[in-house]
């Protein structure tokens, strides 16, 4: 009995040390977060991301850069100026002439205006691209924030169940001392505590990783303190107001519409390349000899020239055919994107309704029934009509279902974000499993592959679409350049 008492005391101290380890871990994981003094809710975090995200800033700068190119595309080429010695004899004589020359190319009427319109459309399209980037970052930031909130809730539920099992372990120890139960129940409770502690440490490491991702999106140092405040996040399941969607204001569609307009202008510009460009040249000649009888007087002249599209069947006609095909392809891409958005809207609305139904299922049926089952299991274990293993199974199921309810509520937020920030290829996910966790199930197949957060894996809620890639064209490349009049 003395040996048994020593073993019991050793196990008791082991449980106490386990709890001290948990407390130290919590302090080390969240000490920096608590030092920040202020936590960020979702809207505050998204505002910081929109202001500081480097991808958004880069897209803004590109849009501004294209705006600066509009005026240059509406301006004629720089004039050509030359000066030199002319009429130098091969042998004998000192008669030479200083020649001064200036020439200016003038495009055929309509070309400059068309080039300017193309540049303006490209700049407008870049602004829509910037809005699309903002939407993608918004959805990504929302998802990351929700993952951090989800992970933090998993840690809180882990601590709660550890507290319950610690009390159960103490009860099992007391029963073992009095001979009312076997050593097996005590060891089982200790093993469950160890498993929960390992899970808690894994969740803590995941929380650190998510904090780094949150800081990356808002362009902050990875070690910057950040704490997610999701207390006011889950107030959405009763909001059944339908979200109105207007495809006419979707930036992706507007960008492709601009590309369609640009392709039409490109076709017009290339057709104008059949017309010649003009060159006006002025010159002045001044003899170098000072002998009034031998030298000629100074003179000047003006010439007008133009380019001749001599090889039009190999150059201009082929460029026109290429531009026409490109215009038709752009129209097809635009219509394809419209169809994709229509599909995405339907799918997103159905996903929202499914998420709302799942929240109601958990709140009205799953969670209340499980609470009753846990109470009965606790009472049954107290009066020795139920084993500790069954009680622990009920506790695990209750913990998982609470986390799944939280995940289902976040799925509603994700689905609404998906509708409001409509994208052709949405990087959105589902947090909740396909069906609730049941009792006495060693593994829930509907939960997918473990993602390191202790619950269902992240699953793509979108249709996996990718938007067509647009080519950045130089509007000046498709125009026939005016040649100089260097031999004149």
Beta strands, then each sheet from edge to edge (+ up, - down):
strand 1: 80-86
strand 2: 97-106
strand 3: 278-287
strand 4: 299-306
strand 5: 429-430
strand 6: 459-460
sheet 1: 1+ 2- 3+ 4-
sheet 2: 5+ 6-
end
